[in-house]
Amino acid sequence: MVYFAKKKEPLTKVEENLLLFWFYSASMWGRYSSSAETKLDQDLAVMQTQENAVKKLIENCKKEVRNLKVDQESLISNYQRSSFLPVLFVITRRMRAKDWFTGIELSSTNVGPSHQIELHHIFPRALLKKHGYEPKEIDDLANIAFLSQKANREIRHLEPIEYFRKFKIEHQRLESQFIPIQDELWKIENFKKFIQKRRELITGSMNEYLSHIGAEYMTD
């Protein structure tokens, strides 16, 4: 991206969007996860062309992943190893999400120990472990939200239905992080249904954003 931006300066808005689309696609689908040097050489080569260089970068991605749409199945993964986690943060920021407790807009530039962003298990680890859930279910990407450090400490081991109500968290703040607002889904016995619904909401929002910046590449 740096090489292309330096070579083609200034970027048009279309080029900027398509370059972002390529970056997210290459990241999500592991463009450089194998044979990295070979693929880097391929991508550097197409950037030498004078026309449609970014489109050719995207075409290189499509050679390995025919459909660049995000599907729900691809999101089923441990959040610590998920290539979709950065894009989840991007679409959360695009929703102008605010911290559930402080009301401060979430941003990686927030300063101070109370406002730094942490990854939060919506259904707490200890609670899920107590009810017999496996680590792969507990650490699923769809069980992760972005919260301030202070807020994360307040929740402790409470069920979502308990702390959402206890702290009177606004529905808008929940929806901006793709939390289903049906309160039945906030109960521990409905954890799997919650995860399935939230995964559906995340998938829809990711595809909406990707369509916004690279619509022509979001078809089968």
Order of alpha helices (4+ residues) and beta strands (2+ residues): alpha-alpha-alpha-alpha-alpha-beta-alpha-alpha-beta-alpha-alpha-alpha-alpha
